[in-house]
Amino acid sequence: MHRSEAERLEAAWKAFSGRDGGEGWRVIPLAVRGSPVLLAGRYFPSGEEAVLIGFRTTPLPSPTTLPQGIGFTGMLARNACLPAPCVVLARRPHASLEMFTMMAADIVTMLDRHADATEKDLLHLFLGRIRGWQEFMERGGMPVLGPDAEAGLAGELVVLRHLIEAGLSVRRVLEAWQGPQRGLHDFALGSGAIEVKATMAAHGFPARVQSLDQFDETLRSPLFCCAVRFAESAEGATLPDHIRRVDDLLGPDSVARGLFETRLIQAGYLAATAERYTRRFRLVDMRVLQVAGDFPRLTASMVPAGVARARYDVDLDLITLDDVGLCEALGLLEGEQPWNCWNS
């Protein structure tokens, strides 16, 4: 899908190469189902590549609220040559055409996939997706996650799936998922949170704690650490497999599916490079430990005055606290309900 969309965009942009004839838009309609209007084009005389999304019935946002990123710019276009007022995503001069094409193809694919949604929802999805790419590029824009980040994302996806299967609504879980946005905790639920730590180690469970705040239960309470242990096995699931398992639970809600796709981009995962993820993760066990009492941690109140920041490692296998389980954790976070919790 992404390759075909990229090829179509490249062909459309190439059709205008070398054109002159004054200032203005040169556009080609893209054959995408439903609404909104979708165009590929260039603005001359500068000639940078662009994707234009026209909305006939939905008011466009203020130009000052449009995302601006490394390699792209957002703007509005209202012109007699255009079939509708448009939000424009354009490549910045000298920016990578390969990365911009990948981004534009992803957005075209998303709009096609959710073509049956309302214009209002599509505008929301479109702007959210651009902001996701903005964060991705600001972090360096590496097309493939490193091994630790890959395992970490797989761990968050396992917990995300378990939360949905336990009975939390899809949108509730996706909005709570803060890990891809570099939130303090991976899932923020009510006044509390769940921090996910994943490992491939057969012995020991090394977990990197990113700050003095991450395991400080005075900032969010109750606070839980969910320890997800994987083994690399032919019987396991690749990272794209884990993504598909979550996707299967999202149902017909296009806004939720669009939010999930955006979170993946924010986490550094690009669907266009899915075939490069070949490691298979088999879930060995998942423990939920409450961060309280004897849970080992460093917080701002525990370190000497003058220590402003710290990162440290904890071996979760050396913690003798009981596994409270996901159901009990959800009861404390969300209130007692008939949660459906199991390990799979």
C-alpha positions in Angstrom: 0.0 0.0 0.0 2.7 2.5 1.0 4.9 1.6 -1.9 2.0 2.1 -4.4 1.0 5.4 -2.9 4.6 6.6 -2.9 4.9 5.7 -6.6 1.7 7.5 -7.4 2.8 10.6 -5.6 6.3 10.5 -7.2 4.7 10.2 -10.7 2.3 13.1 -10.0 5.1 15.4 -8.8 7.3 14.4 -11.7 4.6 15.4 -14.1 5.2 19.0 -13.1 9.0 18.9 -13.1 10.5 21.8 -15.0 7.2 23.6 -15.4 7.1 27.4 -15.2 4.4 29.8 -16.3 4.2 32.1 -13.2 3.2 31.7 -9.6 0.5 29.3 -8.4 -0.5 25.7 -7.8 -0.3 22.9 -10.3 -2.3 19.9 -9.0 -3.4 16.4 -9.9 -6.4 14.7 -8.2 -5.6 11.5 -6.5 -8.2 8.7 -6.8 -9.1 8.3 -3.2 -12.6 7.1 -2.1 -15.1 9.4 -0.4 -14.2 12.8 1.1 -12.2 15.0 1.4 -10.7 16.2 -1.8 -7.1 15.0 -2.1 -4.5 16.4 -4.5 -0.8 16.1 -5.3 0.9 19.2 -6.5 3.6 21.8 -6.5 3.5 25.5 -5.9 5.5 27.5 -8.4 7.9 29.1 -8.8 9.6 27.3 -5.8 8.2 23.9 -7.0 8.4 22.0 -3.7 6.3 18.8 -3.6 3.0 19.0 -1.6 -0.2 17.1 -0.7 -3.4 19.2 -0.5 -6.4 18.0 1.4 -9.6 20.0 0.6 -12.5 20.2 3.0 -15.9 21.4 1.5 -18.0 21.5 4.7 -15.6 21.6 7.6 -14.0 24.9 8.8 -10.3 24.9 8.5 -8.0 25.5 11.5 -6.1 28.7 12.0 -2.8 28.8 10.0 -1.0 29.4 13.3 -2.1 26.1 14.7 -0.8 24.0 11.8 2.2 21.7 12.6 5.6 22.8 11.4 8.3 20.1 11.3 11.8 19.3 10.2 11.4 18.7 6.5 7.8 19.9 6.1 5.5 22.8 6.6 1.8 23.1 7.1 -0.3 25.9 5.4 -3.7 26.7 4.1 -4.5 27.3 0.4 -7.6 29.0 -1.0 -7.5 29.5 -4.7 -9.9 29.5 -7.6 -7.9 26.7 -9.2 -8.6 24.5 -6.2 -11.9 22.6 -5.8 -12.1 23.4 -2.1 -10.2 25.2 0.6 -7.2 23.1 1.4 -4.8 22.2 4.2 -1.4 21.7 2.6 1.5 19.6 3.6 4.6 20.8 1.7 8.2 19.7 1.6 10.7 22.3 2.9 13.4 23.4 0.5 16.5 21.1 0.7 14.6 18.6 2.9 14.8 14.8 2.2 12.4 14.0 -0.6 12.5 10.3 0.4 11.3 11.0 3.9 8.7 13.5 2.8 7.4 10.9 0.3 7.1 8.3 3.0 5.2 10.7 5.2 2.9 11.8 2.4 2.2 8.2 1.3 1.3 7.3 4.9 -1.2 10.2 5.1 -2.8 9.3 1.7 -3.1 5.7 2.8 -4.7 6.8 6.1 -7.2 9.0 4.4 -8.1 6.3 1.9 -8.5 3.7 4.7 -10.8 6.0 6.7 -12.6 7.5 3.7 -16.0 6.7 5.2 -15.4 8.9 8.2 -16.9 12.4 8.5 -14.9 15.4 7.3 -14.5 16.6 10.8 -13.0 13.3 11.9 -10.7 13.2 8.9 -9.4 16.6 9.6 -8.8 15.5 13.2 -7.0 12.4 12.0 -5.0 14.3 9.4 -3.7 16.9 11.9 -2.9 14.3 14.5 -1.0 12.3 12.0 1.1 15.3 10.9 1.9 16.0 14.6 2.9 12.3 14.9 5.4 12.7 12.0 6.6 16.0 13.5 7.6 14.2 16.7 9.1 11.3 14.8 11.3 13.7 12.8 12.3 15.7 15.8 13.7 12.6 17.4 16.0 11.9 14.5 13.6 10.1 12.1 15.3 6.7 12.1 13.3 4.4 9.8 13.7 1.3 12.0 13.7 0.9 15.8 16.7 -0.4 17.6 16.5 -3.8 19.4 15.7 -2.3 22.9 13.1 0.1 21.6 11.5 -2.7 19.5 11.2 -4.9 22.6 9.9 -2.0 24.6 7.2 -1.2 22.1 6.2 -4.9 21.9 5.8 -4.9 25.7 3.6 -1.8 25.6 1.4 -3.4 22.9 1.0 -6.5 25.0 -0.2 -4.4 27.9 -2.4 -2.3 25.6 -4.1 -5.4 24.3 -4.6 -6.8 27.8 -6.2 -3.5 28.9 -8.7 -3.6 26.0 -9.5 -7.3 26.5 -10.0 -6.6 30.2 -12.9 -4.3 29.4 -11.5 -0.8 29.1 -12.9 1.1 26.0 -10.6 1.3 23.0 -10.4 5.1 23.0 -9.9 5.2 26.8 -6.8 2.9 26.4 -5.4 4.7 23.4 -5.8 8.1 25.1 -4.1 6.7 28.2 -1.2 5.4 26.2 1.5 8.0 26.8 4.6 6.0 26.1 5.0 7.0 22.4 4.6 10.7 23.4 7.5 10.3 25.9 5.1 10.7 28.8 6.4 10.1 32.3 4.5 6.8 32.4 3.4 4.5 29.6 -0.2 4.5 30.6 -1.9 7.3 32.6 -5.2 6.1 34.1 -7.2 8.3 36.4 -4.9 9.7 39.1 -2.6 6.7 38.7 -0.4 5.1 36.0 1.2 1.9 34.7 4.9 1.9 33.7 5.8 -1.0 31.4 9.3 -2.6 31.4 10.2 -5.3 28.9 13.1 -7.7 28.7 14.5 -10.5 26.6 16.9 -11.6 29.3 16.5 -15.2 30.4 18.0 -14.5 33.8 17.5 -11.3 35.8 15.2 -8.5 34.7 17.2 -5.3 34.1 14.9 -2.3 33.9 16.1 1.2 33.1 14.3 3.9 35.1 14.5 7.2 33.2 14.2 9.8 36.0 13.7 10.4 39.7 10.0 11.0 38.9 9.1 7.8 37.0 8.7 5.6 40.1 7.6 8.4 42.5 4.1 7.4 43.7 3.5 10.8 45.2 3.2 12.2 41.7 0.7 9.7 40.4 -1.1 7.2 42.7 -1.6 4.3 42.6 1.4 3.5 40.5 2.2 0.1 39.0 5.2 -1.4 37.2 4.2 -4.1 34.6 7.1 -6.4 33.9 6.8 -8.1 30.6 9.3 -10.9 29.8 9.8 -12.2 26.3 11.8 -15.0 24.8 13.0 -15.0 21.2 11.3 -18.0 19.6 10.0 -19.2 16.3 6.7 -19.6 18.0 6.5 -16.0 19.0 5.1 -12.9 17.2 7.0 -10.2 15.3 6.4 -6.6 16.2 4.0 -6.2 13.2 2.1 -9.2 14.4 1.7 -7.6 17.8 0.4 -4.5 16.1 -2.1 -6.5 14.0 -3.4 -8.2 17.2 -4.2 -4.8 18.7 -5.6 -3.6 15.4 -8.0 -6.5 15.4 -9.5 -5.2 18.6 -10.2 -1.7 17.5 -13.4 -2.3 15.6 -15.0 0.2 13.2 -13.9 3.4 15.1 -11.8 5.2 12.5 -10.8 7.9 14.9 -9.5 5.2 17.3 -7.6 3.4 14.5 -6.1 6.6 13.3 -5.0 7.5 16.8 -3.4 4.0 17.2 -1.5 4.5 13.9 -0.3 7.9 15.0 0.9 6.6 18.3 2.9 4.0 16.4 4.6 6.7 14.4 5.3 8.7 17.5 6.9 5.5 19.0 9.2 5.4 15.9 7.4 2.6 14.0 6.8 3.0 10.3 4.4 0.6 8.5 6.5 1.1 5.4 9.5 -0.7 7.0 7.4 -3.5 8.6 9.2 -6.3 6.7 12.5 -5.3 8.5 11.1 -6.5 11.9 11.9 -10.2 11.9 12.5 -11.0 15.6 9.8 -13.1 17.2 8.7 -12.3 20.7 7.1 -15.1 22.8 5.5 -13.8 25.9 6.9 -15.8 28.9 5.2 -14.0 31.8 3.8 -10.6 32.8 3.8 -9.4 36.4 2.2 -6.3 37.8 3.9 -4.8 40.9 2.7 -1.9 42.9 5.2 0.9 43.3 4.9 1.4 47.1 6.4 0.3 50.3 9.4 -1.9 49.7 9.5 -1.4 45.9 13.1 -0.3 45.2 13.3 3.2 43.7 15.0 6.6 43.8 12.9 9.7 44.0 13.6 13.4 44.5 12.8 13.1 48.2 15.2 10.2 48.7 18.4 11.6 47.1 20.8 14.1 48.7 20.1 17.8 48.1 21.8 18.9 44.9 21.0 15.8 42.9 18.7 17.2 40.2 18.5 14.3 37.7 19.3 10.6 37.7 18.7 7.5 35.6 19.2 4.1 37.2 18.6 0.4 36.7 16.5 -1.9 38.8 16.5 -5.7 38.7 12.8 -6.6 38.9 13.6 -10.3 39.5 15.1 -9.4 42.9 11.8 -7.8 44.0 9.9 -10.1 46.3 6.7 -8.2 46.2 3.5 -10.1 45.2 2.2 -9.9 41.7 -1.1 -8.0 42.1 -2.3 -8.9 38.6 -3.9 -6.6 36.1 -7.4 -7.0 37.5 -6.5 -5.8 41.0 -4.4 -2.9 39.4 -7.4 -1.9 37.3 -9.7 -2.1 40.3 -7.4 0.4 42.1 -7.0 2.6 39.0 -10.5 2.6 37.5 -12.8 1.3 40.3 -14.1 -2.2 40.9 -15.8 -3.7 37.8 -16.0 -7.2 36.4 -12.7 -6.9 34.6 -11.8 -9.8 32.3 -8.1 -10.4 32.9 -5.9 -13.3 31.8 -2.4 -13.8 30.5 -2.0 -14.8 26.9 
